[in-house]
Amino acid sequence: MAVPKKKTSKGKRNQRHATWKAKAAVAAEKALSIGKSVLTGRAQGFVYPMNETSEEESD
């Protein structure tokens, strides 16, 4: 099993943790933006399925 040869400094560890947390924040913001664009009908960057069968049943 691989073992690190030297102890990682607190600064390096904190920097890696901050980068990881920042990626999560960016992903959450992007998901919220995509969700808003889907609700307004302006989504163009991706394809999502439309539920056509439920519309036919309600008529």
Secondary structure, 3 states (H helix, E strand, C coil): CCCCCCCCCHHHHHHHHHHHHHHHHHHHHHHHHHHHHHHHCCCCCCCCCCCHHHHHHHC
